[in-house]
Amino acid sequence: MAVTMKDVDHIAKLAKLSFSEEEKSKFTEQFNQILSFMEKLNELDTSNVEPLSHVIELQNVLRDDEVRGSLPTEEALKNAPAKDEKFFKVPKVIDR
């Protein structure tokens, strides 16, 4: 399957981009090079290859969740610029 100038025009329209004729010609050539490379990859026998979600093995580097007590209200509000009893005071951002 080869990419034509008409295909490049369509892709550009979908992406809301405009290109000169020279750029369209260059993109057509580059798209076709990419497709020819993909065709070479399709020639490989991958029947014994397990599907991967990542190329390298990943492991969770986060700590395990553990239940702990929360910060006391007084401690949490200690450095608050504005507070009202046991709540943070913030500027109003929504008009009603």
N, C-alpha and C positions, 0 to 999 in steps of 0.2 A: 504494500500500500504506500503510495507516494503522496507527499504533500504538494499541493499546487498553490499558485499565487492566490487563487480564489479561496483556498482554505486559510491562508495567512490573512487575507482580507476579513474573513469571517471571524477568526480568532481575535484580530485587532478590534473588530466591531464589538464583540462580546466583552473585551477588556476595556472598551471605550478609549482606545489608543489610535493614533494616526501615524503612519509611516510613509516615508518617501518610497518611490519605486525601487530605488537602490537598496533601501533597508528591507523591503519586502522580498526582494530577490535574495538577499543575504540570509534572511530568516528561512526562506523556503529551502535553501541549500543546507542550512544548519539542522532544520527539522528532519530533512531526509537523511542526513548523516546519523542523527540520533536513532531514527527508525532502522537504519541498516545495522547499527550496532546492536539494537534490540533483537533483530532477526538472528544475528550471530549468537546471542545469548540463548535464544530459543532452540538452537541446535544442540545445546548441552543436555546430557542425560542427567536429569535430577530426580529420577525415580527412587533412588535410595537416600535422598537428602531430606532430613526432617525440616518442616516449615519452622521459621524463626520469627519471633516478634522483635528481637534485637540481635544485632550482629555479635555483640559480646554479652557474656553472662553478667547480669546485674543483680545486685542484692540491696536490700533496704538498709540504708545507713542511718536511719532514724532510730532513736531509742524506743524501747517497748513502752506501751501505754501503761501507766500505773495510776491507781486511784490515790489521790492525796487531798488533803484539806485545802480549801481556798484561802486566799489572802484576806485577812480581817478588813472590814470596811474602813476603819480608821486609818489603817496602814495604806490602803489603796488611795484614799482621799488626801493623804498627808501633803502631797506636793501639787494638788489640783489648784489651778489658778482661780476657779470659782466652784463653789459647792453649795448644796442646799441640804442640810441635815445629813442624809446618807446617800446622796446622788451627786453626780457631776452636773454642773450647769454649763450648757453650751448655747451659742447664739441660735436664734430661731432661723431656720433655713427654708421653711415651707410656709407660704401664705395660705390662709383659709378664706 
